[in-house]
Amino acid sequence: MSDPGDADYTVLVHREGGSYRAEVEELPGFQATGESLTELWDAFEKSLSLYLSRGDRTVRVLLTRVENVEPGRVERYEARILVG
């Protein structure tokens, strides 16, 4: 994959039972999961780094919650991805 540099993405977080799943609308097929939101965001950053083929570079994710799409089930976040 070519280097996307810094970019903005839309992240949907689904709560399913006792766990969470995040997907990025602009990156088809990308998903991360976790048993808690903390675990989810940790897995999200690690998985995104691999997905963007940046194992040798740091990927930081800055999240802003935008809306509660389905209360208790789906939330939308804007994510600023910083590659450096």
Secondary structure, DSSP 8 states (H G I E B T S, - for coil): -----SEEEEEEEEEETTEEEEEETTSTT-EEEESSHHHHHHHHHHHHHHHTT-TTS-EEEEEEEEEEEETTTEEEEEEEEEE-
